[in-house]
Amino acid sequence: MRVELSYMIPKDRLTENFETGEVSFWDGVFFFNEQWNDMYNDRQSRTFTLPPQKPAQNAAARHRNDHLLVSRKVSVPQGRYHFSVEFMDETSGLIGVARDEKQYVYDDETFHLSDLLVGSDIQVKKALPETRDDLIITPNPVRTFSQSESVFIYLELYDLQRDDYGNTQYEISYTIGKPEVDALSPTLFASHSLISTMGKTEINLESGQTDYMAAQGLQTGLSEDSEEGSSAFSDSDIWGETKVYTSGGQVHHIAAEDLKIKRSKDGDLTRTVTANYEGNREDDFTYLQIDVNQVPEGIYQLTVLARDKQTDQTDRKYVYFRIIE
């Protein structure tokens, strides 16, 4: 199992050395099994001069620029883990810790989805990308956007069944709307969530994301996203208008205009788009770009419901994101 961790550290929690002007800190990632035996640990020390602040065209970009993005890749066996990310500023002594429990257990014979990776940009390295490594994904751990920006989502599908001709067919429905208020944690956008993927060698998958904030101690709440059965939308609410995308062994990009959220006559902001895919992979992947320029400030929920058309098996994941002016 391969997991990619991306988390943000507020720059105002980093103290510059008076003599050198550099910041110096270490951050560590630790995995323990259910018996608290050490399964993985890696601590890295970093010393550098903070780069000049990038110009920002909106509040969301300024918010992201106020943080330092750190990314890691971790390989662990399937199982349930106690997970910890730790940080210490070596100049001030400030310590931050984020801890939670995460299960990485999947039935190899059952169709399922990865968690949803939220990014502020996705670029392709070549005209017809064929693997995850052909994409340049900029994670957005704080999941905060302005109306002038697009929301990018990357996801993977596993254990699709082939038909008699060796092809796979599946359907994905994307629903965007306002979540139920009682489902939200006050610390949701303080930075947290863990994105995991299976890491199949067939297409060299190695996606994932964890984010946290070092302020008053790191905050966490990993259960807020991607728990099955917790979506505000039932399966019957999700299937909607249909478009067909043929994979041909490349990443399927749903453009922003196909997921543009518009107000209905009754003021509802919920929007569903369903896409049919045809390919030849048992493990596949896709990404989408969501246009939010008509979306008012607030918190939104993206729910992804996928169905393997050969077996009729379904899986669902969801994630929250925030729009600020």
Helices and strands as residue ranges (DSSP letters): E 2-10, G 11-13, E 23-32, E 38-48, H 59-65, E 67-75, E 79-89, E 95-104, E 112-113, E 117-124, G 132-134, E 135-139, E 144-145, E 150-158, E 168-177, G 181-183, G 188-190, E 194-196, E 208-210, G 222-224, H 235-238, E 241-246, E 252-254, G 256-259, E 271-279, E 284-291, E 298-308, E 314-323
